[in-house]
């Protein structure tokens, strides 16, 4: 299990050069590796994305860096977990995992690393797992719920934009269901460090959003 230190999912501003350098540090700078990087950047910048963008990747990379998480599978999971994203689709995670499976050999990742990455990506479908390391990844992915109030508001607005093709009544029904399911959980965050840092703020943010419906 990796060690964690104090950090936040908000307030990160990453230049293209810094982002590319992070990629190269994790996976190398060979031509084929950079082709994978360029493909992922294109996917994450495609039309219709407002929250599931490079900003989300940057925030997770910042969490990993501050927490001194250097595991290649963790970084691959960050980059690939939203590579395929169509709002409301039930197969985003599976297709993202398959895309990762095709690309990881190019990145020099072997059997165990590939399996861990794909398991982590698939786990974002339900956010449930008994694997302690993957729980840490899931908590990082959910850390936005415990962001400061203004960052959380922007996140909620961006999610609504991604579902702009759905009417307010239908969207509100689904969003409320998700938010209430979070509050019903004994703990939103599965690991002690994330729970201590983000749990209280996440519950406050969720309750505030629910009052707005």
Backbone bond lengths (Angstrom), bond angles and torsions (degrees), N, CA, C in turn:
res aa  C-N    CA-C-N  psi(-1)  N-CA   C-N-CA  omega(-1)  CA-C   N-CA-C  phi
1 X - - - 1.461 - - 1.528 108.89 -
2 X 1.344 115.37 135.00 1.455 119.82 -179.70 1.520 110.10 -75.70
3 X 1.329 115.59 157.65 1.453 121.34 176.46 1.518 109.50 -91.09
4 X 1.329 117.64 149.86 1.444 121.41 -179.09 1.515 111.08 -122.58
5 X 1.338 115.32 153.37 1.460 121.45 175.55 1.520 108.09 -132.99
6 X 1.313 116.41 172.81 1.452 121.49 -175.28 1.523 111.31 -64.66
7 X 1.319 116.06 128.47 1.460 122.01 176.34 1.515 108.32 -158.35
8 X 1.316 117.67 -176.87 1.454 122.08 -175.53 1.515 109.80 -147.06
9 X 1.352 117.95 151.11 1.457 119.71 178.04 1.514 113.47 -83.34
10 X 1.317 118.54 6.16 1.452 120.05 -173.59 1.530 111.11 -124.00
11 X 1.313 114.14 165.28 1.450 119.97 171.72 1.522 114.15 76.37
12 X 1.324 118.33 17.46 1.448 120.08 -179.97 1.525 109.49 -95.22
13 X 1.322 116.18 132.18 1.453 121.70 175.89 1.520 107.33 -126.56
14 X 1.305 115.81 116.37 1.446 120.89 -174.44 1.519 110.66 -118.10
15 X 1.317 117.43 128.66 1.448 120.44 176.05 1.523 109.22 -78.38
16 X 1.304 115.10 161.70 1.468 119.97 178.14 1.524 110.29 -59.90
17 X 1.328 116.91 -39.51 1.457 120.44 179.79 1.525 111.14 -63.90
18 X 1.338 116.82 -44.45 1.455 120.59 -179.91 1.527 110.96 -64.47
19 X 1.319 116.08 -39.64 1.465 120.55 179.34 1.531 110.95 -64.71
20 X 1.306 115.63 -44.30 1.462 120.34 179.14 1.527 110.78 -64.15
21 X 1.335 116.32 -39.36 1.464 119.95 178.10 1.523 111.19 -62.81
22 X 1.332 116.96 -40.35 1.461 120.38 177.15 1.523 110.57 -61.13
23 X 1.314 115.32 -41.83 1.471 119.55 178.19 1.532 110.32 -60.98
24 X 1.309 116.28 -48.08 1.461 120.52 -177.69 1.530 111.92 -63.98
25 X 1.322 117.13 -36.10 1.462 120.60 177.05 1.520 111.32 -63.92
26 X 1.322 116.08 -35.73 1.465 120.45 -177.63 1.520 112.40 -82.85
27 X 1.344 116.64 -38.61 1.470 119.00 -168.93 1.529 114.58 -125.26
28 X 1.330 117.49 -9.34 1.453 119.05 -179.14 1.519 111.59 100.48
29 X 1.317 115.25 166.40 1.475 120.65 -174.51 1.521 112.67 -116.64
30 X 1.324 117.71 20.78 1.461 120.01 176.87 1.537 109.67 -64.02
31 X 1.307 115.63 157.11 1.466 120.48 -174.82 1.527 112.05 -55.90
32 X 1.321 117.05 -45.45 1.461 119.97 -178.31 1.532 111.27 -66.18
33 X 1.326 117.12 -34.68 1.462 120.70 176.82 1.529 110.76 -63.43
34 X 1.336 115.18 -42.05 1.462 119.74 -179.86 1.525 110.46 -68.01
35 X 1.311 117.50 -31.13 1.463 120.14 176.08 1.527 110.47 -63.72
36 X 1.325 116.95 -39.83 1.469 120.43 176.06 1.521 109.85 -63.91
37 X 1.322 116.46 -44.64 1.464 121.59 177.93 1.521 111.16 -57.40
38 X 1.322 117.20 -47.44 1.461 121.08 -178.79 1.527 111.12 -63.02
39 X 1.321 116.05 -39.26 1.468 119.98 178.59 1.522 111.01 -62.81
40 X 1.338 116.49 -43.62 1.463 119.89 -179.93 1.524 111.60 -65.95
41 X 1.329 116.94 -41.15 1.465 119.96 177.81 1.529 110.77 -61.40
42 X 1.324 116.82 -40.36 1.458 120.92 178.00 1.521 111.11 -63.67
43 X 1.318 115.87 -44.57 1.471 120.11 178.79 1.528 111.34 -60.89
44 X 1.336 116.15 -45.15 1.457 120.41 -175.82 1.534 112.31 -72.61
45 X 1.325 116.68 -13.80 1.465 121.10 -179.33 1.523 111.97 -106.38
46 X 1.313 117.00 11.45 1.455 120.68 -175.37 1.532 111.46 -72.22
47 X 1.314 115.74 160.14 1.461 122.24 -177.56 1.533 110.50 -61.08
48 X 1.306 115.38 141.01 1.454 120.60 177.38 1.508 114.58 96.52
49 X 1.324 116.75 -7.98 1.465 120.31 176.53 1.525 109.18 -94.40
50 X 1.333 114.78 133.60 1.464 120.10 177.99 1.523 111.10 -127.80
51 X 1.331 116.35 -40.38 1.467 120.11 174.08 1.522 111.36 -100.60
52 X 1.316 117.60 -43.79 1.468 121.61 -176.87 1.524 109.70 -80.88
53 X 1.310 114.29 66.02 1.463 122.67 -175.43 1.522 110.19 -122.84
54 X 1.321 115.94 -170.91 1.453 119.89 177.27 1.522 111.65 -64.68
55 X 1.337 117.72 -25.01 1.469 119.36 176.50 1.525 110.90 -60.96
56 X 1.319 116.18 -40.07 1.469 120.85 177.89 1.526 110.26 -64.29
57 X 1.322 116.36 -43.06 1.463 120.12 177.09 1.521 109.99 -61.14
58 X 1.330 116.44 -45.55 1.468 120.81 -179.24 1.526 111.50 -59.93
59 X 1.321 117.27 -40.87 1.460 120.14 179.85 1.521 111.22 -65.39
60 X 1.325 117.26 -40.01 1.458 119.63 178.19 1.528 111.17 -69.52
61 X 1.315 117.05 -37.91 1.460 119.96 177.32 1.531 110.59 -64.53
62 X 1.336 116.42 -37.31 1.459 120.09 177.86 1.526 110.72 -65.49
63 X 1.320 117.01 -40.56 1.456 120.54 176.02 1.523 110.71 -61.28
64 X 1.328 116.31 -45.24 1.464 120.42 -179.39 1.522 111.29 -63.89
65 X 1.323 116.68 -41.43 1.465 120.33 -179.32 1.523 111.10 -65.63
66 X 1.328 115.96 -46.63 1.463 119.47 -179.57 1.523 111.27 -65.00
67 X 1.318 116.43 -31.24 1.462 121.31 179.75 1.525 112.22 -86.18
68 X 1.333 116.36 0.99 1.464 121.48 -179.76 1.525 111.93 58.72
69 X 1.326 115.48 40.38 1.461 121.47 176.81 1.527 108.01 -92.10
70 X 1.297 115.97 110.57 1.461 120.20 -177.18 1.525 113.08 -110.90
71 X 1.322 116.95 -0.62 1.464 120.53 -178.72 1.528 110.26 -57.44
72 X 1.314 116.01 127.61 1.459 120.06 -176.71 1.523 111.27 -63.14
73 X 1.340 117.28 -37.79 1.464 119.36 -178.99 1.526 110.69 -62.62
74 X 1.348 116.98 -37.14 1.466 121.14 -179.46 1.526 109.94 -64.07
75 X 1.316 115.76 -44.85 1.461 119.73 179.76 1.529 110.78 -67.54
76 X 1.316 117.64 -37.96 1.461 119.90 176.93 1.522 110.62 -63.92
77 X 1.326 116.93 -40.34 1.464 120.50 178.17 1.524 110.78 -62.10
78 X 1.335 116.81 -39.45 1.464 120.02 176.58 1.526 110.42 -58.72
79 X 1.305 116.20 -49.81 1.459 120.66 -174.52 1.521 112.94 -68.78
80 X 1.323 117.87 -36.40 1.467 120.57 -171.27 1.522 114.72 -98.27
81 X 1.343 119.15 -14.32 1.469 117.88 -166.78 1.524 114.07 -66.99
82 X 1.327 117.91 -23.12 1.469 120.97 176.15 1.525 111.45 -118.19
83 X 1.320 116.83 20.95 1.469 119.55 -176.11 1.523 111.48 -61.31
84 X 1.311 116.39 -36.92 1.466 121.60 173.87 1.520 106.52 -108.58
85 X 1.302 116.64 117.01 1.466 119.14 -176.51 1.519 110.73 -146.49
86 X 1.316 114.78 114.97 1.454 122.64 172.29 1.527 106.18 -126.29
87 X 1.325 118.27 115.00 1.465 120.98 -173.88 1.526 112.88 -50.00
88 X 1.322 114.94 124.89 1.457 120.56 177.49 1.510 115.17 89.27
89 X 1.338 117.97 -14.11 1.461 120.08 -179.48 1.521 110.62 -68.45
90 X 1.318 117.00 145.29 1.458 121.94 -177.38 1.525 113.12 -92.94
91 X 1.329 116.72 -3.22 1.459 119.67 -176.02 1.526 112.85 -116.29
92 X 1.342 118.00 13.22 1.469 120.26 179.51 1.520 111.84 -56.35
93 X 1.326 115.71 -47.30 1.460 120.52 -175.95 1.523 111.44 -65.42
94 X 1.310 116.25 -41.58 1.466 119.58 -179.08 1.523 110.92 -64.93
95 X 1.328 116.77 -45.35 1.458 119.68 179.97 1.522 111.64 -68.23
96 X 1.341 116.76 -34.25 1.467 119.64 175.77 1.518 110.74 -65.41
97 X 1.334 116.51 -41.04 1.458 120.75 178.37 1.529 110.72 -63.78
98 X 1.314 116.68 -41.30 1.466 120.08 179.42 1.526 111.15 -65.95
99 X 1.331 116.19 -39.14 1.464 119.72 176.76 1.524 110.12 -61.57
100 X 1.330 116.06 -43.32 1.466 120.33 177.20 1.521 110.57 -60.86
101 X 1.329 116.12 -41.50 1.460 120.36 -179.60 1.519 112.80 -59.99
102 X 1.317 116.57 -34.68 1.463 120.63 179.02 1.530 111.76 -75.87
103 X 1.336 116.00 -32.61 1.461 119.83 -173.66 1.525 113.31 -88.48
104 X 1.315 117.54 -27.99 1.468 119.68 -172.08 1.526 114.43 -61.42
105 X 1.336 120.31 -36.54 1.466 118.13 176.12 1.535 112.22 -59.00
106 X 1.329 116.47 -34.87 1.462 120.81 177.24 1.527 110.08 -63.66
107 X 1.341 116.32 -31.67 1.464 121.78 -177.67 1.523 112.40 -87.05
108 X 1.327 116.60 5.20 1.455 120.36 177.74 1.513 113.86 78.32
109 X 1.323 117.24 21.46 1.454 120.96 -179.31 1.522 110.15 -94.79
110 X 1.331 115.18 136.80 1.459 120.91 -174.22 1.523 111.33 -105.43
111 X 1.321 115.68 -173.18 1.454 123.37 -169.01 1.509 116.89 -46.75
112 X 1.327 117.83 -59.42 1.460 121.00 -176.31 1.526 111.37 -64.31
113 X 1.331 116.79 -40.52 1.463 120.48 179.34 1.525 110.63 -65.28
114 X 1.314 115.84 -41.83 1.464 119.79 178.32 1.521 110.90 -62.38
115 X 1.323 116.42 -46.07 1.460 120.75 -178.23 1.527 111.29 -62.34
116 X 1.331 116.41 -41.38 1.463 120.84 -179.28 1.519 110.26 -65.82
117 X 1.310 116.68 -44.07 1.460 120.75 179.62 1.522 111.09 -60.21
118 X 1.318 116.27 -48.62 1.459 120.01 -177.23 1.529 111.28 -66.79
119 X 1.325 116.67 -35.80 1.468 120.10 176.97 1.522 110.64 -65.09
120 X 1.335 116.77 -40.78 1.468 120.82 179.38 1.524 110.76 -64.28
121 X 1.323 116.83 -43.22 1.465 120.54 179.91 1.524 110.38 -63.64
122 X 1.318 116.63 -45.68 1.468 120.03 -179.74 1.531 111.27 -65.01
123 X 1.321 117.24 -30.91 1.464 120.94 -179.17 1.526 112.04 -67.92
124 X 1.348 118.02 -20.10 1.459 119.38 178.12 1.523 111.67 -69.57
125 X 1.307 117.49 -10.08 1.476 121.39 176.45 1.521 110.80 -66.21
126 X 1.335 116.94 -44.26 1.465 121.64 -177.83 1.521 112.95 -115.27
127 X 1.315 116.12 -14.51 1.467 122.59 -174.76 1.523 110.89 56.46
128 X 1.320 115.05 42.77 1.454 121.16 176.47 1.528 108.74 -134.95
129 X 1.317 116.03 133.58 1.465 121.59 176.73 1.519 108.57 -166.94
130 X 1.335 115.73 154.55 1.463 120.88 175.12 1.521 110.92 -97.10
131 X 1.336 117.16 -5.82 1.461 122.14 -179.31 1.531 108.85 -78.27
132 X 1.322 117.61 117.56 1.458 121.89 -174.60 1.528 112.55 -62.90
133 X 1.326 117.49 -37.87 1.460 119.98 179.22 1.525 110.76 -67.83
134 X 1.316 116.50 -42.41 1.460 119.69 179.03 1.526 110.73 -68.12
135 X 1.323 117.34 -31.98 1.460 120.00 174.09 1.524 110.55 -58.40
136 X 1.323 116.80 -38.54 1.457 120.96 178.17 1.528 110.66 -63.49
137 X 1.311 116.64 -40.93 1.465 120.33 177.50 1.524 110.96 -64.74
138 X 1.319 117.16 -43.81 1.459 120.75 179.31 1.524 111.22 -61.66
139 X 1.330 116.01 -39.79 1.460 119.58 178.00 1.525 111.09 -64.53
140 X 1.320 117.22 -39.96 1.464 120.22 176.91 1.528 110.20 -61.11
141 X 1.315 116.62 -41.63 1.463 121.64 179.84 1.527 111.52 -64.56
142 X 1.326 117.02 -31.11 1.466 122.14 -178.28 1.527 112.59 -93.19
143 X 1.322 117.80 -2.61 1.467 120.68 -174.42 1.515 112.81 -59.94
144 X 1.331 117.62 -23.05 1.460 120.91 178.46 1.521 111.41 -57.60
145 X 1.322 117.73 -28.51 1.464 120.62 179.55 1.520 111.28 -63.87
146 X 1.337 116.89 -26.56 1.451 121.60 -179.52 1.515 113.45 -101.86
147 X 1.328 117.01 16.98 1.464 120.63 178.39 1.518 110.43 -71.23
148 X 1.330 116.51 168.34 1.457 120.82 174.39 1.516 110.76 -58.18
149 X 1.316 116.36 158.18 1.461 121.03 -171.20 1.531 113.59 -55.65
150 X 1.333 117.80 -44.76 1.466 119.82 -178.12 1.517 112.28 -67.24
151 X 1.348 116.76 -39.96 1.469 119.36 177.18 1.522 110.11 -65.21
152 X 1.317 116.33 -38.79 1.463 119.54 178.82 1.530 110.68 -63.89
153 X 1.328 116.97 -41.63 1.462 119.71 179.27 1.518 111.00 -61.21
154 X 1.331 115.74 -40.57 1.473 119.18 178.75 1.515 110.66 -65.70
155 X 1.345 116.45 -40.38 1.463 120.63 176.42 1.527 110.95 -59.16
156 X 1.346 116.81 -47.95 1.462 120.46 -178.47 1.527 110.94 -62.50
157 X 1.339 116.82 -40.07 1.459 120.97 178.77 1.529 110.88 -66.32
158 X 1.331 116.73 -39.06 1.465 120.57 179.32 1.529 111.36 -65.87
159 X 1.325 116.75 -40.02 1.463 119.78 176.58 1.528 109.96 -62.12
160 X 1.321 116.55 -42.52 1.479 119.08 178.15 1.517 110.70 -60.51
161 X 1.327 117.49 -39.28 1.458 121.02 178.47 1.519 111.56 -62.01
162 X 1.312 116.57 -38.67 1.464 119.79 179.82 1.525 111.71 -66.13
163 X 1.322 116.22 -24.36 1.462 120.96 178.53 1.530 110.99 -108.44
164 X 1.329 116.39 31.32 1.466 120.23 -176.79 1.527 112.57 -65.97
165 X 1.334 116.43 -16.81 1.461 119.74 178.35 1.523 112.18 -77.41
166 X 1.343 116.90 -5.74 1.456 122.34 179.95 1.528 108.94 -107.26
167 X 1.316 116.42 136.80 1.458 121.17 -179.51 1.516 112.41 -64.60
168 X 1.333 115.37 161.22 1.457 120.59 -175.46 1.523 112.86 -59.51
169 X 1.326 116.97 -42.69 1.470 119.31 -177.10 1.528 110.62 -62.88
170 X 1.332 115.62 -48.99 1.466 119.38 -178.37 1.523 110.95 -65.95
171 X 1.332 116.95 -42.25 1.467 119.13 179.30 1.520 110.35 -62.96
172 X 1.328 116.11 -46.24 1.453 119.73 -179.20 1.509 112.53 -58.58
173 X 1.325 116.43 -37.83 1.458 120.61 178.93 1.525 110.80 -61.78
174 X 1.328 115.97 -47.83 1.461 119.82 -179.50 1.506 113.00 -69.02
175 X 1.321 116.34 -39.98 1.461 120.20 -179.39 1.526 110.70 -66.32
176 X 1.319 116.84 -43.49 1.463 119.95 178.21 1.526 110.81 -61.90
177 X 1.312 116.22 -39.13 1.463 119.74 178.98 1.524 110.89 -61.13
178 X 1.340 115.95 -43.63 1.463 119.88 178.64 1.522 111.13 -63.92
179 X 1.320 116.87 -47.67 1.460 120.83 -177.00 1.526 111.38 -63.44
180 X 1.306 116.96 -42.83 1.460 120.33 179.92 1.520 111.41 -66.94
181 X 1.333 116.35 -34.31 1.467 119.14 177.64 1.522 110.72 -65.10
182 X 1.331 116.80 -33.53 1.468 120.39 176.47 1.525 110.47 -65.95
183 X 1.318 116.40 -44.81 1.459 120.12 -178.31 1.529 112.16 -66.41
184 X 1.330 117.11 -29.42 1.461 120.76 -178.94 1.531 112.49 -75.13
185 X 1.319 116.31 -18.23 1.456 119.11 -179.97 1.527 110.41 -68.89
186 X 1.299 115.91 142.86 1.468 119.82 176.63 1.512 110.02 -56.78
187 X 1.314 116.52 -37.94 1.465 122.16 176.20 1.523 107.66 -147.58
188 X 1.321 116.63 128.75 1.455 120.25 176.88 1.523 109.91 -67.89
189 X 1.340 115.69 -39.17 1.458 120.89 -177.70 1.522 110.04 -101.81
190 X 1.315 115.75 136.11 1.452 122.50 -167.61 1.521 113.92 -88.73
191 X 1.331 116.93 -16.10 1.465 120.62 -176.61 1.526 109.79 -116.10
192 X 1.328 117.19 148.76 1.471 120.79 -172.50 1.529 113.91 -57.30
193 X 1.330 117.81 -44.69 1.458 119.57 -176.38 1.522 111.90 -64.12
194 X 1.321 117.29 -47.55 1.457 120.15 179.14 1.524 110.67 -64.81
195 X 1.317 116.52 -37.33 1.454 119.96 179.25 1.528 111.22 -61.47
196 X 1.332 115.96 -44.35 1.461 120.25 -179.36 1.531 111.07 -65.01
197 X 1.315 116.32 -38.98 1.466 119.73 -173.17 1.525 113.18 -83.48
198 X 1.322 118.66 -37.18 1.457 121.40 -168.45 1.524 116.18 -116.06
199 X 1.321 118.39 -17.74 1.470 120.35 -171.33 1.534 112.41 -58.89
200 X 1.321 116.97 -52.61 1.465 119.90 -175.20 1.528 111.37 -61.84
201 X 1.329 117.23 -45.37 1.461 120.42 -179.14 1.520 110.75 -66.99
202 X 1.327 117.37 -37.51 1.462 120.53 179.09 1.518 110.55 -61.28
203 X 1.311 116.96 -44.89 1.469 120.04 179.91 1.524 111.32 -65.21
204 X 1.326 116.85 -37.59 1.465 120.14 177.81 1.528 110.68 -66.38
205 X 1.326 117.17 -42.59 1.469 121.23 178.93 1.517 111.05 -62.39
206 X 1.323 115.94 -45.28 1.466 120.63 -177.88 1.527 110.63 -64.01
207 X 1.317 116.62 -44.32 1.470 120.52 179.35 1.522 110.89 -62.27
208 X 1.329 116.78 -38.63 1.463 120.71 179.02 1.520 110.47 -66.42
209 X 1.325 117.42 -41.30 1.463 120.02 179.27 1.518 110.63 -65.73
210 X 1.310 117.56 -41.19 1.470 121.17 179.71 1.530 111.20 -60.76
211 X 1.313 116.91 -35.37 1.461 120.02 179.16 1.526 111.59 -66.86
212 X 1.328 116.43 -20.89 1.449 120.11 -178.59 1.510 114.61 -81.25
213 X 1.323 116.91 -10.90 1.473 119.89 -179.42 1.528 110.69 -83.29
